[in-house]
Amino acid sequence: MQTKAKGADYQHQLGWDYAPVKQLTLDNLDRPAVAALLRQNLPEQTNDPDFIEQFYRVSEGDPLTCNLLIKALRSNAITPASLSRRPPGLAEFVRDWGDSLRKRRQASRPIRKLLALCAAAYGPLSSDDLQALAPDVFTKQSDIVDVVRDDEVARFIITVGEHTYVFSHQRLREVFLEQIYPPKDRARLQQRPIDYGKAWYGDRSQPLSSYLRQFWIAHLRVGGEWELMTRVLTEIVPSSDGQHSYQPWQTARYAAEGSDTGYLSDLDILWDWADQHNNLGLALRCALIAASLRSRSGNFTPELLVQLVQVGTLAGA
């Protein structure tokens, strides 16, 4: 389940700010529903009413916690008898998992670093991202592969595509970051993605990583880096040949996405902030940039618009 504020953040990250999206709340399961779930997944245990009662107590009827408990019971990571000794709730389940990892000394530092960086991230991190964020820990790609192959890590971190990693559920990321990760280290951890983006923007000689393209502006917003965001989203610089000028962030997003939707979504964040702080100059600048980009579609001929609509259809190429 997500709060309304967090749901709005996810909607923005998907570029759905103005889409007809409805947010639904997933209620916890009641005791009969949990019993039915156990009959489907752990039928050999459901003859024991005490087991069902303890499972319901520990899971609190939360669907995600139920799923994690069932997987742990199936793999013998926990035993049915141990349920009576476990505290309830998802946070306690994740904390117990973290404690079991800390007790294992081998490869503990790479595991901790991977979990921390994935918890601070708003989306999947590639191996290149991880190496850039923690070059002292992940000197080569195989270091990361070794970590994610660990059975205990693989329970919560999944591989998306090729060499890209993320918590298997957004709530696991939130619990780890907000309730398990040491608060005194949290600010320094959350600064890492911001610095990662700063390094790219200061140089801009390398391709923009997919992660930074999608989430760096969100990190700047959460970090209160409004001055830097203003520069990134509105700065116009001369091209290498000195003949033209361009907006680096818009150019990088357009090159990867083929449209200005992502850049305009980022610009909306800055524009809203300018409106809220009565910064009329910045708001006007955002409005002029947005109007300039959106006016491009007004220059299309009807024939070209028809051809664009047909792309990807049976009538198109």
URRA-V219649 format. One record per pair of residues at least 24 apart in sequence whose C-alpha atoms are under 10 Angstrom apart, sorted by the first residue. I is the first residue (numbers start at 1). GAP is how many residues later the second one is. D is the distance in whole Angstrom. If there is no record, write none. Layout:
{{I | GAP | D} {I | GAP | D}}
This chain:
{{1 | 24 | 6} {1 | 25 | 6} {1 | 26 | 8} {1 | 27 | 9} {1 | 61 | 9} {1 | 62 | 9} {1 | 63 | 9} {1 | 169 | 10} {1 | 170 | 8} {2 | 24 | 9} {2 | 168 | 9} {2 | 169 | 8} {9 | 209 | 9} {10 | 112 | 9} {12 | 206 | 9} {12 | 250 | 10} {12 | 253 | 8} {12 | 254 | 9} {12 | 256 | 10} {12 | 257 | 9} {13 | 109 | 9} {13 | 110 | 9} {13 | 201 | 7} {13 | 202 | 7} {13 | 204 | 10} {13 | 205 | 8} {13 | 249 | 9} {13 | 252 | 9} {13 | 253 | 9} {14 | 200 | 9} {14 | 248 | 9} {14 | 251 | 9} {15 | 199 | 10} {15 | 246 | 7} {15 | 247 | 7} {15 | 248 | 10} {15 | 249 | 9} {15 | 250 | 6} {15 | 251 | 9} {16 | 249 | 9} {17 | 248 | 8} {17 | 251 | 10} {18 | 247 | 10} {26 | 36 | 9} {26 | 37 | 9} {27 | 34 | 9} {27 | 35 | 8} {27 | 36 | 9} {28 | 31 | 10} {28 | 32 | 7} {28 | 33 | 5} {28 | 34 | 5} {28 | 35 | 7} {28 | 36 | 10} {29 | 27 | 9} {29 | 30 | 10} {29 | 31 | 8} {29 | 32 | 4} {29 | 33 | 6} {29 | 34 | 7} {29 | 37 | 9} {30 | 26 | 8} {30 | 30 | 9} {30 | 31 | 6} {30 | 32 | 9} {31 | 24 | 10} {31 | 25 | 7} {31 | 26 | 9} {31 | 29 | 9} {31 | 30 | 7} {32 | 24 | 10} {32 | 29 | 10} {33 | 28 | 8} {34 | 25 | 9} {34 | 26 | 9} {34 | 27 | 7} {34 | 28 | 9} {34 | 29 | 9} {34 | 32 | 8} {37 | 26 | 10} {37 | 29 | 9} {37 | 30 | 10} {37 | 33 | 10} {38 | 28 | 9} {38 | 32 | 8} {41 | 26 | 10} {41 | 29 | 7} {41 | 30 | 9} {41 | 33 | 9} {42 | 28 | 8} {42 | 29 | 10} {42 | 31 | 9} {42 | 32 | 8} {45 | 35 | 8} {50 | 31 | 10} {50 | 33 | 10} {50 | 34 | 9} {51 | 29 | 7} {51 | 30 | 8} {51 | 31 | 10} {51 | 32 | 8} {51 | 33 | 8} {52 | 28 | 10} {52 | 31 | 10} {53 | 30 | 10} {53 | 31 | 9} {54 | 26 | 9} {54 | 27 | 9} {54 | 28 | 9} {54 | 29 | 6} {54 | 30 | 6} {54 | 31 | 9} {54 | 32 | 9} {54 | 34 | 9} {55 | 25 | 9} {55 | 28 | 7} {55 | 29 | 8} {55 | 31 | 10} {55 | 33 | 9} {56 | 27 | 10} {56 | 32 | 9} {57 | 26 | 9} {57 | 27 | 9} {57 | 29 | 9} {57 | 30 | 8} {57 | 31 | 6} {57 | 32 | 8} {58 | 25 | 7} {58 | 26 | 8} {58 | 27 | 9} {58 | 28 | 7} {58 | 29 | 6} {58 | 30 | 4} {58 | 31 | 6} {58 | 32 | 8} {58 | 34 | 9} {58 | 35 | 9} {59 | 24 | 10} {59 | 28 | 9} {59 | 29 | 6} {59 | 30 | 6} {59 | 31 | 7} {59 | 34 | 9} {60 | 28 | 7} {60 | 29 | 6} {60 | 30 | 9} {61 | 28 | 9} {62 | 27 | 8} {62 | 28 | 8} {63 | 27 | 10} {64 | 26 | 8} {64 | 105 | 8} {64 | 107 | 9} {64 | 108 | 9} {65 | 24 | 7} {65 | 25 | 6} {65 | 26 | 9} {65 | 28 | 8} {65 | 29 | 10} {65 | 107 | 10} {66 | 24 | 9} {68 | 25 | 9} {68 | 26 | 10} {68 | 87 | 9} {68 | 88 | 9} {69 | 24 | 8} {71 | 84 | 9} {72 | 83 | 9} {77 | 75 | 9} {90 | 81 | 9} {90 | 82 | 8} {90 | 85 | 8} {91 | 80 | 10} {91 | 81 | 8} {91 | 83 | 10} {91 | 84 | 6} {91 | 85 | 8} {91 | 87 | 10} {91 | 88 | 7} {91 | 89 | 8} {92 | 83 | 9} {92 | 87 | 9} {92 | 88 | 9} {94 | 62 | 9} {94 | 78 | 8} {94 | 79 | 10} {94 | 81 | 8} {94 | 82 | 7} {94 | 85 | 9} {94 | 86 | 8} {95 | 80 | 9} {95 | 81 | 8} {95 | 84 | 8} {95 | 85 | 6} {95 | 86 | 9} {96 | 84 | 10} {97 | 55 | 8} {97 | 56 | 9} {97 | 58 | 9} {97 | 59 | 10} {98 | 54 | 9} {98 | 55 | 10} {98 | 78 | 9} {98 | 82 | 8} {98 | 83 | 10} {99 | 81 | 10} {100 | 52 | 9} {101 | 51 | 7} {101 | 52 | 8} {107 | 36 | 10} {107 | 39 | 9} {107 | 40 | 8} {107 | 43 | 10} {108 | 39 | 9} {109 | 28 | 8} {109 | 38 | 10} {110 | 24 | 9} {110 | 26 | 10} {110 | 27 | 6} {110 | 28 | 7} {110 | 33 | 8} {110 | 34 | 8} {110 | 36 | 9} {110 | 37 | 7} {110 | 38 | 10} {111 | 26 | 10} {111 | 32 | 10} {111 | 33 | 9} {111 | 35 | 9} {111 | 36 | 6} {111 | 37 | 8} {111 | 39 | 9} {111 | 41 | 10} {111 | 42 | 7} {112 | 35 | 10} {112 | 41 | 10} {112 | 69 | 10} {113 | 24 | 8} {113 | 25 | 9} {113 | 76 | 10} {114 | 24 | 9} {114 | 30 | 8} {114 | 33 | 8} {114 | 34 | 9} {114 | 39 | 9} {114 | 43 | 9} {114 | 51 | 9} {114 | 52 | 10} {115 | 32 | 10} {115 | 33 | 10} {115 | 38 | 8} {115 | 41 | 9} {115 | 42 | 8} {115 | 50 | 10} {115 | 51 | 9} {115 | 52 | 8} {115 | 58 | 9} {115 | 61 | 8} {115 | 62 | 9} {115 | 66 | 9} {116 | 57 | 9} {116 | 60 | 8} {116 | 61 | 7} {116 | 65 | 7} {116 | 70 | 9} {116 | 73 | 7} {116 | 74 | 9} {117 | 49 | 9} {117 | 56 | 10} {117 | 60 | 10} {117 | 72 | 7} {117 | 73 | 9} {117 | 75 | 8} {117 | 76 | 9} {118 | 39 | 8} {118 | 47 | 7} {118 | 48 | 6} {118 | 49 | 7} {118 | 55 | 7} {118 | 58 | 10} {118 | 59 | 9} {119 | 47 | 8} {119 | 48 | 7} {119 | 51 | 9} {119 | 53 | 8} {119 | 54 | 5} {119 | 55 | 7} {119 | 56 | 9} {119 | 57 | 7} {119 | 58 | 5} {119 | 59 | 9} {119 | 62 | 9} {119 | 70 | 9} {119 | 71 | 9} {120 | 53 | 8} {120 | 54 | 9} {120 | 56 | 9} {120 | 57 | 7} {120 | 58 | 10} {120 | 66 | 9} {120 | 67 | 10} {120 | 69 | 7} {120 | 70 | 6} {120 | 71 | 9} {120 | 72 | 9} {120 | 73 | 8} {120 | 99 | 10} {121 | 45 | 8} {121 | 46 | 9} {121 | 52 | 9} {121 | 56 | 10} {121 | 68 | 10} {121 | 69 | 8} {121 | 71 | 10} {121 | 72 | 8} {121 | 90 | 9} {121 | 94 | 8} {121 | 95 | 10} {121 | 98 | 9} {122 | 44 | 9} {122 | 45 | 10} {122 | 48 | 9} {122 | 51 | 9} {122 | 52 | 10} {122 | 71 | 10} {122 | 89 | 9} {122 | 92 | 9} {122 | 93 | 7} {122 | 94 | 9} {122 | 96 | 8} {122 | 97 | 8} {123 | 41 | 10} {123 | 42 | 9} {123 | 43 | 7} {123 | 44 | 9} {123 | 47 | 9} {123 | 87 | 10} {123 | 88 | 7} {123 | 89 | 10} {123 | 91 | 8} {123 | 92 | 8} {124 | 34 | 9} {124 | 35 | 9} {124 | 36 | 7} {124 | 37 | 10} {124 | 39 | 10} {124 | 40 | 6} {124 | 41 | 5} {124 | 42 | 5} {124 | 43 | 8} {124 | 86 | 9} {124 | 87 | 7} {125 | 34 | 10} {125 | 35 | 9} {125 | 38 | 8} {125 | 39 | 5} {125 | 40 | 5} {125 | 41 | 6} {125 | 42 | 10} {125 | 84 | 10} {125 | 85 | 9} {125 | 86 | 6} {125 | 87 | 9} {126 | 33 | 9} {126 | 34 | 9} {126 | 35 | 9} {126 | 36 | 8} {126 | 37 | 6} {126 | 38 | 4} {126 | 39 | 6} {126 | 40 | 9} {126 | 83 | 9} {126 | 84 | 8} {126 | 85 | 8} {127 | 35 | 9} {127 | 36 | 6} {127 | 37 | 6} {127 | 38 | 8} {128 | 35 | 9} {128 | 36 | 9} {128 | 81 | 8} {129 | 35 | 9} {129 | 36 | 10} {129 | 64 | 9} {129 | 67 | 9} {129 | 80 | 7} {129 | 81 | 9} {129 | 82 | 8} {129 | 83 | 9} {130 | 34 | 9} {130 | 35 | 9} {132 | 60 | 10} {132 | 61 | 10} {132 | 64 | 7} {132 | 67 | 10} {133 | 56 | 10} {133 | 59 | 7} {133 | 60 | 7} {133 | 62 | 9} {133 | 63 | 7} {134 | 58 | 9} {187 | 36 | 9} {190 | 29 | 8} {190 | 32 | 9} {190 | 33 | 8} {191 | 28 | 8} {191 | 29 | 9} {191 | 32 | 8} {192 | 27 | 10} {193 | 26 | 7} {193 | 27 | 9} {194 | 24 | 10} {194 | 25 | 6} {194 | 26 | 6} {194 | 27 | 10} {194 | 28 | 10} {194 | 29 | 8} {194 | 31 | 9} {195 | 25 | 10} {198 | 30 | 9} {198 | 34 | 10} {201 | 31 | 8} {201 | 47 | 9} {201 | 48 | 9} {204 | 44 | 8} {204 | 45 | 10} {204 | 48 | 9} {207 | 45 | 8} {207 | 49 | 10} {208 | 41 | 9} {208 | 44 | 7} {208 | 45 | 8} {208 | 47 | 10} {208 | 48 | 9} {209 | 43 | 10} {209 | 47 | 10} {210 | 43 | 9} {210 | 46 | 8} {213 | 36 | 9} {213 | 39 | 8} {213 | 40 | 7} {213 | 43 | 9} {213 | 44 | 10} {213 | 49 | 9} {213 | 50 | 9} {214 | 39 | 9} {214 | 48 | 8} {214 | 49 | 9} {214 | 52 | 9} {215 | 51 | 9} {216 | 50 | 10} {217 | 46 | 10} {217 | 48 | 10} {217 | 49 | 7} {217 | 50 | 9} {217 | 52 | 8} {217 | 53 | 9} {218 | 48 | 8} {218 | 51 | 9} {221 | 45 | 10} {221 | 48 | 8} {221 | 49 | 9} {221 | 52 | 9} {226 | 43 | 10} {226 | 44 | 8} {226 | 47 | 8} {226 | 48 | 10} {227 | 43 | 10} {229 | 37 | 9} {229 | 38 | 9} {229 | 40 | 9} {229 | 41 | 7} {230 | 37 | 9} {230 | 40 | 7} {230 | 41 | 10} {230 | 44 | 10} {230 | 52 | 8} {230 | 56 | 9} {232 | 35 | 10} {233 | 30 | 8} {233 | 31 | 9} {233 | 33 | 8} {233 | 34 | 6} {233 | 37 | 8} {233 | 53 | 9} {233 | 56 | 10} {234 | 33 | 9} {234 | 36 | 10} {234 | 48 | 9} {234 | 51 | 8} {234 | 52 | 7} {234 | 55 | 8} {247 | 42 | 10} {250 | 43 | 10} {259 | 34 | 10} {260 | 30 | 9} {260 | 33 | 7} {260 | 34 | 8} {261 | 32 | 10} {261 | 33 | 10} {263 | 27 | 9} {263 | 30 | 10} {264 | 25 | 9} {264 | 26 | 7} {264 | 29 | 8} {264 | 30 | 9} {265 | 25 | 10}}
